[in-house]
Amino acid sequence: MIKFLLIALLSLTAAHGQIAVKADLLFTMTGDLKPIKNAIILCGPDGTIQAVGTDIQIPEDYQILTAKVATPGIIDAHSTVGLSGILNSPKHDQEQLEKSAPIQPELRAIDAYNGRDPLVKWLRDLGVTTVHTGHAPGTLISGQLMVVKTNVPSITSMKDTLIPASAIASTIGSKALSKSPGTRSKAIAMLRAEFLKAQARSLKIEAAKNDPEKEAPDANLKLDTLVDILTKKIPLLINAHRHQDIAAALRLREEFGFDLILDGAAEAYLLLDEIKAAKIPVIVHPTMGRPFGDMENMTFTLAAQLHKAGIPFAFQSGYETYVPKTRVVHFEAAMAAAYGLPQEAALAACTINAAKILGLADKIGSLEKGKHADLALFDGDPLETTTHTTHVIINGKLVSSTAK
């Protein structure tokens, strides 16, 4: 009886965020990104980090978790998890791509997300605490993305997400080609035509704001979302792999002035100077992606080359058309580290750098006082595929424990 009471007490304590983590090696992902030995993190009851350091007194009522290595919760910078499910059944859990029209920016990820899908739990148990997820590459504009924690089962309010509409997903390349558009030039022409319509609409909206005698145009879900792109309320995330498609994305951005995030970018190594000059971040294709089609010229060293060039980048799980529908983002980082990317840079690209690209560096991505208490605990190097995730903490609560 006493044993059961103690277990219940510990569970209640953990549920309220009274957790202390003792790590042999702690990657806070702050400053020079170097780890701290024999560190302690206190997770407060409000879900934030109370203290981080080596000389911290642990309150008596805190549950203590130990780890060989601890990092901030892993961030997947681009995924379709929650819309693409573990069953890989078009009739049941494949909501990531609507092909009834080539341009549909009004489609919202929050309206299809299923946080109870086993695939979300699978990622959470592996240390992924935040996903930038939504509509998949495959049409000129497939819909919206959002940022959400992997412990959110259902989105009943916008407040359940970190960002309810974080980017609009676009594709330039062979994946977006069909009956219409049938060629790359047609695809770009269609995008330009829609953006020109949105420009005209934006002018009418502004004119109505400045002149009470002018009537504002009626709501238009599609064009209003494109206006949000042009007015920089939301970035356009363009999936492009071939060098000519990356160049087309850069030209569109120069013409219309929107905020651009390059996605995939398998041949970005051919345009490093241009990408850097444009100050465009890159969400790198999965390092272990399959080299065929637009990705036939991919290289395992792309992340290392971006790092050397000083171009901001993050890792993603990407989108696969087969089971299990997602990769594990820090395994992709591990492969990049094996091909020349420094370990700290690899971890940064799935923690703090991902948070910066998503505009969330003030909340997640590093372990600092006042930030969200999201942590992943490991029994070894997190970039070794033989390492196990022992505990996962989100908002100061223990959400996964595989420790024996």
HELIX and SHEET records of a PDB file:
HELIX    1   1 ILE A    2  ALA A   15  1                                  14    
HELIX    2   2 ALA A  109  ASP A  111  5                                   3    
HELIX    3   3 PRO A  118  ASP A  125  1                                   8    
HELIX    4   4 MET A  158  ASP A  160  5                                   3    
HELIX    5   5 SER A  174  ALA A  176  5                                   3    
HELIX    6   6 ARG A  184  ASN A  210  1                                  27    
HELIX    7   7 LEU A  221  LEU A  230  1                                  10    
HELIX    8   8 HIS A  243  PHE A  256  1                                  14    
HELIX    9   9 ALA A  268  LEU A  270  5                                   3    
HELIX   10  10 LEU A  272  ALA A  278  1                                   7    
HELIX   11  11 GLY A  293  MET A  295  5                                   3    
HELIX   12  12 LEU A  302  ALA A  309  1                                   8    
HELIX   13  13 VAL A  329  ALA A  338  1                                  10    
HELIX   14  14 GLN A  343  ALA A  348  1                                   6    
HELIX   15  15 ILE A  352  ILE A  357  1                                   6    
SHEET    1   A 7 ILE A  49  GLY A  53  0                                        
SHEET    2   A 7 ILE A  36  CYS A  43 -1                                        
SHEET    3   A 7 ILE A  19  LEU A  26 -1                                        
SHEET    4   A 7 GLN A  63  PRO A  72  1                                        
SHEET    5   A 7 LEU A 375  PHE A 378 -1                                        
SHEET    6   A 7 THR A 389  ILE A 394 -1                                        
SHEET    7   A 7 LYS A 397  SER A 401 -1                                        
SHEET    1   B 8 ILE A  74  SER A  79  0                                        
SHEET    2   B 8 VAL A 128  GLY A 134  1                                        
SHEET    3   B 8 ILE A 141  LYS A 149 -1                                        
SHEET    4   B 8 ILE A 163  THR A 171 -1                                        
SHEET    5   B 8 LEU A 236  ALA A 240  1                                        
SHEET    6   B 8 LEU A 260  GLY A 264  1                                        
SHEET    7   B 8 VAL A 282  VAL A 284  1                                        
SHEET    8   B 8 PHE A 313  PHE A 315  1                                        
END                                                                             
